């Protein structure tokens, strides 16, 4: 049985490898991977036409959107870097909860602040789509949507998620879409 072990952080991967090598001359088989590596490998085949943007570029795009929309916004009166950073964090959290701009708008109370967040989030998503860009959270959404077709996943009999304290909504959906291949288990790492 070919099993892939997925940990939430690189520190846990190193610790697991170290524990596996205690009193051993060597270990053969699959090496454990981080969750981010797992996501990247799952979407390799479909992510090629997109350009990945990190948090720095994400914040630059949000500053551009802010300055372009500033006259329409009712709550945010300036495009300060602090506002852009905070909105970027909010957008990231909404995506980790697998919530689109429209779902956010429909879920929250219609206040000037929430309306501005919706307007910025919506404009950000349109800009990403238009320019074929994906941010960190979009990679997870692609994974959720594509995982059942991934050749990387098909090459394993089971995928074991170890030492996750809790799972975000998008992670839960990815695991659910893995079906019978997914296992959630812990080890006795000290």
HELIX and SHEET records of a PDB file:
HELIX    1   1 UNK A   10  UNK A   21  1                                  12    
HELIX    2   2 UNK A   35  UNK A   47  1                                  13    
HELIX    3   3 UNK A   55  UNK A   69  1                                  15    
HELIX    4   4 UNK A   81  UNK A   96  1                                  16    
HELIX    5   5 UNK A  101  UNK A  107  1                                   7    
HELIX    6   6 UNK A  112  UNK A  130  1                                  19    
HELIX    7   7 UNK A  136  UNK A  146  1                                  11    
HELIX    8   8 UNK A  147  UNK A  149  5                                   3    
HELIX    9   9 UNK A  151  UNK A  154  1                                   4    
HELIX   10  10 UNK A  169  UNK A  178  1                                  10    
HELIX   11  11 UNK A  179  UNK A  181  5                                   3    
SHEET    1   A 4 UNK A  33  UNK A  34  0                                        
SHEET    2   A 4 UNK A   3  UNK A   7  1                                        
SHEET    3   A 4 UNK A 158  UNK A 162  1                                        
SHEET    4   A 4 UNK A 182  UNK A 185  1                                        
SHEET    1   B 2 UNK A  51  UNK A  52  0                                        
SHEET    2   B 2 UNK A 133  UNK A 134  1                                        
END                                                                             
